[in-house]
């Protein structure tokens, strides 16, 4: 130990007092650092070193815990409200996944005051410059292109600050509620039009098939009637010939009168056997 030239107070040889009348004390403080993190230590306001995961020591009051940097993947969701080329206002959600580059921890800690605010500003800039050039329907089709544009812009800027952009995803595109209702009505009308056309086509096919079936039925009915009449004529001719040969002096007219009378009585019999017959 040493003594002050004018005082007898003991002075710690590891510390330098500001005045000989004050005896500062150097207190070692233990620091536990989690995995995937480093602690930033400053000595007398100036960066001194990083403490890696595990147990570390900070000598107070000349050294201080300035902060910590995490190497874990972080995600920031940014809501952007803007309008499209066809003047439709919509809200998009862009999810940015980023991580500190291990070799650039110093830049990541000291370059930016608010990392998330910096990322948000760049996302706003890209989305509000890209979306007004697209119509609403094209926005839904260009999600991948928009996400890639955001990622490229952020990667170019944030790499100089010690951050790498792993992914940029457009997770939601939400137009105004009235626009969504109008789009649903348009889709409903299109589907209804398609359904009506299909129904009409089905009815057309049904009528065509029904007409074809009716024509076929009438044709078969006509064939049956023709065959029936031919059989009747053949039977009458055979009866007249047989009757004329069997009864001498009978003329063809007598035979026809007899056949007509027989048919008349057959008709009266059939009418009499009908259930609805009243007389």
Order of alpha helices (4+ residues) and beta strands (2+ residues): beta-beta-beta-beta-beta-beta-beta-beta-beta-alpha-alpha-alpha-alpha-beta-alpha-alpha
